[in-house]
Structure formats: C-alpha cells, structure tokens
C-alpha cells in the first residue's frame, strides 16, 4: 500500500529534514492508518486535516529533539 516511513533525524538522515520530507512522511502515515491511498470525496477533508495535523506534530517533534546535545533542526 505505501512505502516505509523513513527516519527524519540525523544521523540517519544525512541533512536536515525538509518540509517536503516531513509532509511525505505524514502522508504515508495517514495512508497506512486510514487504509486509503486516496480517500473518497466524502473522506477527503478528514484525510487532508489528518495529514496537516501529523505534519505539524512531526515538525514540532523534530524541532524539540536533540541529538547528542545539538538540535535536530535549525530553529
């Protein structure tokens, strides 16, 4: 159904995770949890809201993490 979600923090990801990386991971997560690759029209709004919420939560998590005393993402 969908690819694996990759780790978005160093040192696993060689550089800083981009907004596109974060959104792609959120989309993969929502697809996996919902069981829909593309939702029906009547589910589109809920699906899109979930992707946005997961994107925001992921960005906040990455902004809060430290790897060996240094932030994961530049603030």
ABEGO torsion letter per residue (X at the ends): XBBBBBBABOAABABBBBAAAAAAAAAAAAAAAAGBABBBAAAAAAAAAAAAAAAAAAAAAAAABBBGGBBABBX
